[in-house]
Amino acid sequence: MILVNVVLLEPELPANTGNIGRTCVATGSRLHLIRPLGFQINDKMIKRAGLDYWPRLDVTIYDDLSDFLTKNGKPEIYMATTKSEQLYTEPDYPDGCYIMFGKESAGIPEEILVQNKENCVRIPMLDDNRSLNLANSVAVMVYEALRHQGFAGLNTRGSLHRLTW
């Protein structure tokens, strides 16, 4: 069961995508990549950032946003943006929710954001900062969505390697 769908709209940096892929594997999330991509999927930077997780990643690549919407039944999408008035902690993220992130250099185009104002969310930060790193933003939001879902299916109790608690 997929609890979170991470959607990257035109990602540019392979290291970010590799790190995001690793987060998706660790959380059982599905990764959706929408072209154009700023790298080749076989890019060694993706493999390095994703380490040995990349072969276990549930990932789908789409030709463009229209292709993504068509193949996923036009899902309701939460859109991460620094421009939103709503905090990322406010929505109740349902199982299987979709969270979209824009490319590193420009984010999600404003034309898309204004059509989806009620689903736009932001991570708070100081005014003199432009944005957080994409991979960090994805991790923050995926774990918030999973918290709303009670971390279903995830191991919530750690253990020591040599000793016991």
Secondary structure, DSSP 8 states (H G I E B T S, - for coil): ---EEEEEES---HHHHHHHHHHHHHHT-EEEEES--SS-TT-HHHHHHHGGGGGG--EEEESSHHHHHHHTTS--EEEE-TT-SSBTTSS---TTEEEEE-BTTTBS-HHHHHTTGGGEEB----TT-----HHHHHHHHHHHHHHHTTTTTS------SSS--
